């Protein structure tokens, strides 16, 4: 589901990426024209590599051009979980690299003058008392990590920053923020082209033959490459069989209201906001004074029924002021989650790398992922391997039972959101 996408209507970066029209030999091939792929293409081209990026649809067509635009440090897995998976010191190192990812995003926006409306500032909002305790633990954790420690807002102070009766408290996060994700993706892609990378849209990869010289069938032509980076995310499908089951595509959905005169009163500081529920609401102001409001999930990837009405109802639950609001845009798409919600990087062979499974934290981290993949291909793999050491397992149940098993687990967390 990608129709009526507000980001497509407000795109400000022109990009031409033709289909592949002939056989090609390059140093590095990349599958996937989202944030990870175009970042890798940029960093590899700047290192002097001959690069071909292959995208089955348009550049930025997938999650990179449809997501909530929320820029976050950290990972879908909590830092407590990362410590349990890796140990304290490696987890701290990955946290520090997640901060680097946020800074890299803003650096690249400035460096390439990408018109994607970057804003710093974020509120993590608590709906129930146990979530307030979670915010207090997050505040302590930020202090231990050496991150900027924001305040926990309550009462009138909270209402002045977030004009909603729904929340008990909110934690200020100066690291996080929001951008126009499609313009950012296209801006990086244009920068990659200027650096010499070849970007091909509407060029679906159908087969990869491993070997010292890889053979990649794409759009009816053959690409030969010394290295391959797989960055297809939720849309990779079964192309790379050894990766099947490690990620699950999950549908998520967003509405954009009409521009409203009262919008700046709802979030005066223009922060991005999300709650702490398992099936969370996330929202922010757009530059033209619309509310961009995301939520709902679909593990079947089929859009829920009456999506526009149900999403507006969720927005009104947060902001009763929107009871007369009109929805101008509604869209959705798939994000890729891992079983442990930590990012999944690694190698299938010495010359086939992959980066996926950002689990809702990809807007910043994908840019760094592309840079780390470029480093690894250039023989500086230490930082890439720090992520590759995160242990991962497949979703249980195989193809036939994976979604039902996940739905059962999610039903438990949905019930917990109500308590």
Beta strands, then each sheet from edge to edge (+ up, - down):
strand 1: 24-31
strand 2: 51-54
strand 3: 70-71
strand 4: 119-126
strand 5: 152-154
strand 6: 169-178
strand 7: 198-200
strand 8: 205-209
strand 9: 214-218
strand 10: 221-230
strand 11: 247-257
strand 12: 272-275
strand 13: 282-285
strand 14: 291-298
strand 15: 327-338
strand 16: 344-349
strand 17: 352-356
sheet 1: 7+ 2+ 1+ 10+ 9- 8+
sheet 2: 7+ 2+ 1+ 10+ 17+ 16-
sheet 3: 3+ 6- 4+ 12+ 13- 14+ 11- 15+
sheet 4: 3+ 6- 5+
end
